[in-house]
Amino acid sequence: MKYMSTTATAVHFGVPTHTLKAWRLGNRYNPPLLTEGVHWVRRGKRHILYNVALLEDWILNNESNPEAHKRAIDSFLESLPSNAGWNAT
């Protein structure tokens, strides 16, 4: 899994950084479109990293096939070391 900074993600997807912020935070009329801990993570007070693979999947599938994107999220969450279980020996 690859994470990118806000600036690098904006360049990669060809969108302004304020668009990423709007997707991440929403506004008083619309809820956030991206989920913290899934599509993006906060590293420190002001440093945001985006999950590039899930963001690409979200852009491609969320409106046309939200179930496919949900499966991608589930697969990502299952792949995390924290969900791999713990084997005491």
C-alpha positions as CSV (number, residue, x, y, z in Angstrom):
1,M,0.0,0.0,0.0
2,K,1.3,3.4,-0.9
3,Y,0.6,6.7,0.8
4,M,1.3,10.2,-0.6
5,S,1.3,13.6,0.9
6,T,-1.5,16.1,0.1
7,T,0.6,17.9,-2.6
8,A,1.8,14.7,-4.2
9,T,-1.8,13.2,-4.2
10,A,-3.2,16.4,-5.8
11,V,-0.6,16.3,-8.6
12,H,-1.1,12.5,-9.1
13,F,-4.9,12.9,-9.5
14,G,-4.8,16.4,-11.2
15,V,-6.9,18.1,-8.6
16,P,-6.3,21.1,-6.4
17,T,-5.3,20.5,-2.7
18,H,-8.4,22.2,-1.5
19,T,-10.5,19.6,-3.4
20,L,-8.8,16.8,-1.4
21,K,-9.5,18.8,1.8
22,A,-13.2,19.2,0.8
23,W,-13.4,15.4,0.1
24,R,-11.8,14.7,3.4
25,L,-13.7,17.1,5.6
26,G,-17.0,17.9,3.7
27,N,-18.7,21.1,4.5
28,R,-21.9,22.3,6.3
29,Y,-24.0,21.0,3.4
30,N,-22.2,17.7,2.6
31,P,-20.6,15.1,4.7
32,P,-17.0,14.0,4.1
33,L,-16.6,11.7,1.1
34,L,-13.4,10.1,2.4
35,T,-13.0,8.1,5.6
36,E,-10.2,8.7,8.0
37,G,-8.1,5.6,8.6
38,V,-9.2,4.2,5.3
39,H,-8.7,6.8,2.5
40,W,-6.4,9.0,4.5
41,V,-4.5,9.2,7.8
42,R,-3.2,12.0,9.9
43,R,0.4,11.9,10.9
44,G,1.0,14.7,13.4
45,K,-1.1,17.8,13.7
46,R,-1.0,19.0,10.1
47,H,0.4,16.2,8.0
48,I,-2.1,14.2,6.0
49,L,-1.2,11.1,4.0
50,Y,-3.6,9.6,1.4
51,N,-4.0,5.9,0.5
52,V,-3.4,6.1,-3.2
53,A,-4.8,2.7,-4.2
54,L,-8.1,3.2,-2.3
55,L,-8.4,6.8,-3.6
56,E,-8.0,5.5,-7.2
57,D,-10.6,2.9,-6.5
58,W,-13.0,5.5,-4.9
59,I,-12.6,7.8,-7.9
60,L,-13.3,4.9,-10.4
61,N,-16.0,3.0,-8.5
62,N,-17.7,4.9,-5.7
63,E,-20.5,6.5,-7.8
64,S,-20.9,3.8,-10.4
65,N,-20.3,0.7,-8.2
66,P,-20.2,1.5,-4.5
67,E,-20.3,-2.1,-3.6
68,A,-17.1,-2.8,-5.4
69,H,-15.5,0.1,-3.5
70,K,-16.8,-1.3,-0.2
71,R,-15.2,-4.7,-1.1
72,A,-11.9,-2.8,-1.8
73,I,-12.1,-1.2,1.6
74,D,-12.9,-4.5,3.3
75,S,-9.9,-6.1,1.6
76,F,-7.7,-3.3,2.7
77,L,-8.8,-3.5,6.3
78,E,-8.3,-7.3,6.3
79,S,-4.8,-6.8,5.0
80,L,-3.7,-4.6,8.0
81,P,-1.3,-6.3,10.4
82,S,-3.7,-5.4,13.3
83,N,-6.3,-7.6,11.7
84,A,-4.0,-10.5,11.0
85,G,-4.5,-12.0,14.4
86,W,-1.9,-12.8,17.0
87,N,-0.4,-16.2,17.6
88,A,1.2,-16.7,21.0
89,T,3.8,-19.4,21.2
